[in-house]
Amino acid sequence: MDVIFGIKQLQKKLIYPVITLGMFDGVHSGHQKVIQETINLASSKSGESVVLTFDRRPKDFLLQTQRSCITSLEHRLVLFEQLGVDLSVVLEFDKKIADISAEDFITKVLYEWLGAKVIVLGFNCSFGKDRRGNASMIRNYAEEYGFEVVTCGPVEFEGERTSSTTIRKHIIQGSLQKARGMLGRRVSVFGTVIKGSGRGKGLGFPTANLNLHHEIKPPSGVYATKVFLEGREYDAITNIGTCPTFGESARNDGSVVEVHMIDFNKSIYGKDLEVRFLYKLREETRFESADELKLQLERDKIRFMKMASEKVFAG
């Protein structure tokens, strides 16, 4: 997948661009429906599927805040590529973009710059200053500019409409199966490996500490997980919490994410990992000594491998 950051000269002219736009926080089942329609339409015309997204949520820029998200920009780009998108275009949501009218967004960005042949929108997609742009407005330009407009309806799970807001709530509350149903994939986090205390290595369980770039995470606990690093998959045990055995909770601003990749002992500082949550093994616990903690970690590993051999995590 190619990625373009900002409005700049395209390296090559697009043949038949089919474009969808949005934040796509979570890249959930509703988003996947829109993106898959984009891919299918582009493929049918031997054209290009294009996802136009933003580096941050518009509300974050307007309110000058940095709220947690389900998927950071880096994570979204990985998920777009996994879905089979040809080109992702990332616009910095700044004052210039915030002030562009919906009409100018259609004519200058979608038509003149990207040369849209088909524009695919979710049922509640809005864009442009004051969010005035929608599918109905785009259709007013379709005949003049010669493009087609396609809309996709909402997706439901267990009678509840899929939305980023609802998924965020389920993940934070630990309702991972409900979140998974709405996401259409396992709950995951994406982060960069940073320096930690190094204590895990001393216990025989080296861990990768992750900077999640403001992504939300499940509640504290020890989880069976799968880790994806540079195209390869690894079994892993992931701890989310405050390291109570070593009294670190008082000096941590929040919970840390520590990933122990089973039978893996390479230095991966600075690398990006995607961690998919399979099952919660237990709550995070304070142990009286490092030896007790090491013994429990051995039990966690044995339980993980037993469950994996029994295909508990299949699907």
N, C-alpha and C positions, 0 to 999 in steps of 0.2 A: 504494500500500500504506500502511495506517495502522500506526503504531508506538506501543505503550504501554510506558512505563518504570515498573516497579514495580506493586504491587498497589494499584489505585485504582478509584474508581467508573468503570464503563464509560460512555462518553458516550451510547451507544445500546445497547439490548438486542440481543443477537445472535439471529438467527432460527433457525439450525440450525448451530451451531458444530461443525466437524470439526477436532479438535486433534491435533497431534503435538508431541512434546517431545524435547529433547536439546541438546547443545552444537553439533553439526553442524560441527565444525572441518574446513574444506576444502569443505564442501557438495559432497562427491564423489558418484559415481554411485550408491552405496548410499543416501546421504542423499536424493539426488534421487528415487530410487524411492519412498521413504517420503513425501516432500513431494508428489510428483506424485499418489500415491494419495490423499493428504489433499485436494488440490485437486479431483481427479476426483469423490470422494465428496461434497464440499461442493457442487460444481456440479450434481451429479445431484439434489440436494435444494433447489437455489436457496439454499443456505446460505453460510457463511463458512469459508474455510480459514484455520486459525490455527496459527502456529508459536510454541511456547513455548520460549524459550532463556534462557541466562544470560549475564551480562556478562563472566564469566571462568570458567575451568575450575575445578570444585570442588576438585581436587587443589591448584591454585595457592593457593586460600584456606586450605585445611587445612594446607599445608606452608609458607605465607607466602613463596611464590616467585613469580617472573614469568617463566615459560618462554615460548620462542618458539612461535608457532602458525602454522598454514597460512593461516588467515583471521582477521583481527581482527573484533571485533564490528561495526565499521563496514562491513567488507567482506562479512561474512555478510548483513547487512541489504540491501546492494545485490544480492547474489545471490538472496536470497529474493524480492525484488521482481521481478528478471528472470525468475524461475520462474513468477510469477503469484500469489504468496501474497496473501491479502486483508489479514491482520492479523498482525503480529509482536508478541509480548509478551516484553519483556526484564526478567528478574528479577535484581536485584543478589544475587550469591551471598555472603551474609554469615552471621554466626552464627545469626541467626534462621532462615534458609533451611536452613543446614547441620543444624540441630537438629530440623527438622520431620520427623515420622515419615512413612513412605510412606503409611500409612493416612490421615493428616490431609492429605497432599498430594492424594490422590485426592478426598477428601470436600470439603475446604475450598477448594482451588485449582481443580481440574479441574471439579468438579461444582457447588459452591455459587457460586463466583465467576464462572467462565467458562460454566457451564451446558452442559458437553459433551454432545453427542448421539452422537458417534463419537470414539473415541480410537485413533489409528493409531501403532503403535510399530515400531521396528526390531527385528530378531531378538534383539539383545543389549542393548536399552535397559534401564537401571536408574535408580532415583531414590529420593529420601528418605534419611533418616538411615541410615548404613551401607549404602546402596545396596540396601535390602531390597525396594524396589518393583520389580515387573516385570509383564509381560502377564498372567501367571497370577493375581497378586494382584488386578489391576484387574478381571479377569473375575469374581472373587468378589463384586464390587459391582455388576456390570452389570445383573442382574435387578432388584435393589432400586432402583437409581437410573435405570433405563431407558435406559442408553446401550449402544452396541455397541463391541466391541473388535476391531480388525483388526491383524494383524501381517504384516510383510514379511520375506521371507527375505534372506540375504546376496547380494551381487553379486560376481562374479569377473571378473578380467581375466587372460588367458593362464594360466589354471589357478591363479591366486593370489587369495585373498580380498581384496577391497578394504577398506582400513582407513586411517584418518588416520595411524597410526604408519608404515605402509609407504609411503604417499605422501610423508610428511615426509622419509623416508630417501632416496627417489628424487630429490626436488627438491634436497636438500643435495648429493647425489652428482652432480647434473647429468644424471640419466637422465630428461630431460624428456618423452620419448615414452612411457615407462612410466608416469610420473606423469600425463600427459595421458589415457592409456587408463583409469586408475583414477578420475581426476577426472570424466571425461566432458566435459571442456572443456579449453581450453589452460591451462597453468600461468600464474598471474597474481599480481601483488602490488597492494596498494591502499595509497596513502599520501598524506600531506599535503605540499604544496610548502612548503619552508622556504628561508631565505636560505642561499646558498652563497658561494663565493669570487668569483663573477662573472667568472671567468677564461674560461669558455666563450664568453661574449658577445664578449669581446675577440678571440677566435679566429674569430668569425663563426659559431659554433655554440652559441648560448645554450642552457643546460640548466636543467631543473627538478630541484632536489635534493629527494629524498623522505624523509620520516619515515614508516617503515613500521609504527609502532605494534606492534613486536615480532613482525611477520610474518617467516617464514623467506624466503630468496631463493635463487635458483640460484647456482652458483659464480661467481667472478670471470670477467669476459669482456665482450665487446661483442656485443649481441644486436639482431637485427631484432625490432621490437615493434609492437604496436598500442596506442594510448592512447585511453582513453575519458574525456572531460571534458564534464560537463554535457550528457550525451546525444549528444555528437558524437564521431566516430571520427577519429583522426589517425595517419598513419604516423610512426614514431619509431625512433630508434636509442638504445638504453639501455646505459650502461656501469655495470658493477658492479665495484668494486675500490677501490684505494687511491691513485689518481692518481700513479703512480710517476714520471712525467716531471717533476713539480714537487716531488718529495721529500716528499709529504704522509703517506706510510705510517707514518712514525715518530710522528706526532702525532695520528693517527686511532685511536680505540678499535677500530674495525672498518671493514669496507668500506662505501662510500657507494653510493647509487643515483642516477645522473644521467641524466635523460631529455632527449634533444634531439628536439623535435617538428619534423619537416621542414616548412619554409615556414610557420612559426608564430612570431610574435614579440610576443605579448601578455604583460603582467604577470599572473601567476596565483598569486602568493604567497597562501598560506592555502587554496587550492583543493585538492580531493581528486581524485586521478587513479587510474584502474585501468589497469595496464600488463600486457598479455598478451604472452607470449613466443612468437615464431614460429620463430626459428632463431638459432643461435649463429654469428656472423660470424667471430669470431677471439678469441684470448686477449688479455687486457689486456697492453700492452707499454710499456716505458720507452723514450722517444725522447730523442735528444740535444738537441733544441731544440723550441721551440714551433712553429716553421715545419714541422718534420718531422711533428709531431703533426697540425697542420692539414692537411697533404697527405694523411695517412692517413685523417683524418676525411672528406675529400672522396672518397677511394676507397671508404670504407665506405658513404657516401651513394649513390654511383653503383652499387655492387653491390646495395644494398638496392632501389633503383628498378628495376634490371634484373630482379632476382628477382621483384619484385612484378608487373612487366609480363608475366613468363612464368608468372604464377599459381603460383609455387612454394609460396606460403603458403595456397593455397586449401584450404578444409575445416577 
